[in-house]
Amino acid sequence: MFLKLFRKSDAVPSETELLAQYRQTGDLRILGQLYEPNMEMLYAVCYKYLTSEDAAKDAVMQVFEELVNKARTHEISNWKSWLHSVAKNYCLMQLRSRKEFVDAQRMESEDRLHLVEEAPEEPLPLKELDDCLKKLNREQQQTVSLFFLQEKSYRQIVEETGYELNQVKSYLQNGRRNLKLCMEAQVERFP
């Protein structure tokens, strides 16, 4: 009987108990106890998606930071499975933002190449570009300025403006097209 009591007090709390303690206290050491045994599995998941050791290591740390709030607010019935899903979703978001960044760079390079091919030998003054930018509607003007002039990402523009991601993409696409048409008209007016 004495040994049973002694063993019970040394028993390691279950994931469910640790999770309940973390939700009550917000103690990051408890979250660390939950997280640490799963770090290898999380690294493997992140490496599978991100295909870079450094990116996978960074992702493992970023996932932990996301858990600080998520673990306190989400209903979690299976910690390991839920953790796997959080890591996978984090990596997919990283890939999606990279794709948007690469797509944006590609589009910007194509636009620059296109403008270089069609531009007169002497560049247009910045005043014409500024005039054309002012002719765009407010949303297009704002997103084009944020994306190209301030070099903000789609995500940053969404956060700053409150527009939906699809709206941002549409405003950028239409704004770029309208800006290009305006600039072409400027070139024709001032050969």
N, C-alpha and C positions, 0 to 999 in steps of 0.2 A: 504494500500500500504506500509506504513511504517513497519507494522508487518511482511509482506511477506519478505521484505529485511532483517529484523532482523533474522527471522527464517532461511533464506537461508544461512546466514553466520554461523549459529550454526549447520548447517546440517553436519552430519557425512559423510565423504567421502565413496563412495562405494568401494567394494573390487577391482573393475577394476581401479578406480582412485588411490587407495592406491598402487596397483601393479605398475601402470604407474609411480607414484612418486618414488617408491623404485627403479625401473629400472633406472630412471634418476639420483637419488642421491646416491643410495647404503646405505641409512640411515637405520641402523638396528632397530631403533625405529619404523619406518614405517613397516618394516617386522614383528616386534613384534606385532603391531596393527593388522596385518592380521592374524598372527599365534595364538595369545592368545585366541580368541573366539572359536578356534577349538581344543584346547588342550585336552578337555575331550573326544571328539570324537577320537582324535589320540591315547590317552591313551587306550581307549576301543579297537581300532583296534590292537594296539601293544600287549595288554594283551591277546587278542584272539589268536594271533599267538605265542607269546613267553611264555604264561602261567605262568608268574612270575611278581609280582608287581614291584620288583626292576628292572628287565630287561625291563619292559614296560616303567617305568619312565625314565630309561637311553635312551631308544629308542626314546622317545618323544624329549629329548634334542638333540640327535644325528640327528634326522630328521630336527630339526631347523637348525643345523649347515650345513646340506646338502643344505638346501634352500637358504643359503646365496649366493651361486653361481647359483644354478638351477633356482631360481625365476627370476634371471636377464637374463638368456639365453634361457629359454624355452618359447614357445608360450602357454599361458594359457588362455583358454576360460572359464573354470569353476573352480574357485579357490578351492572350497571345494572338488570337485571330484578329481581334480589333486592332492591335498594334501593327500587325502585318498590313492590314487595310490602310491604316493611317500612313505608313511608310510608302506603300505603293502609290497612294493618291498624291502624296507629296512629290514623289519622283515624276509622276505623270504631269503634274502641274509645272515642274521644272522643265520637262521636255517640251511641254506646250509653250511655255514662255520663251524657251530657246528657239523653237520653231518660229514663233512670231518675230523674234529678234532677227533670226536669219532671213525670214521672208521680208521683213522690213528693210534689212540691209540690201538684199537682192533687189527689191523694188527701187530703193534709193539709188543703187548703182546703175540699174537699167535706166532710170530717169536721167541721171547725170550723163550717161553714155548717149542717150537719145538727145538731150539738150546740147551736148558737145558736138554731135554729128550735125545737128540742124542749126546751131547757133552761128551768128555772123562772126567774123574774125575778131571784132572788137566786142567785148562783153557788154551786155546791157547794164546801165547804171542801176544801183540798188533801189533808186527811187521808183523805177518801173516795177520792180518786184514788189516793193512795198505798196505801190498803188494797186497792183493786181491782188495782193493779199487782202487789201481793204475792201475789194469788190466781192469777196466771198461772203456767204451768210455767216452769222455769228458763230454757229457751231463748227462749220468748216474752218473758219478763220482760227478759232481757238484750238481745235485739234491739230491742224497743220502746224501752227506756231509751236505748240507744245512738243509735237513729235519731231519736226525737222529742225526748228530753231533752238529749242531747249533740250532736244535729244532725250525726251522722256519715253518710257516704254508704254505699251498699250495699258498694262496694269496700272502704271502711275497716272496715266490720263484718266482711266476709269475712276480711280480714287480721288483725283483732284477735281474732276468735273461732275461726277455723279452719273455720267452717261453709262449705258450698258455697253459691254464689249462689242457687240455687233453694231451698235450705233457709232462707236468710235471708229471701227473699221470702215463703215459706210461713209462717215463724214470725211475721213482721210482719203478714201478712194475718190469720192466726188470732189473734194477740195483740191486734190492733186490734179484731177482732170481739168477742173475749171481754171486753176492756176496756170496749167500748161496752155490751155486755149487762150487765156488772156495774154500770156507771155508771147505766144506765137503771133497774136494780133499786134503786139507792140513791135515785134521784129518786122512785120509787114509794113507797119506805119513808118518805121524809121530804118530803112534799109541801109 
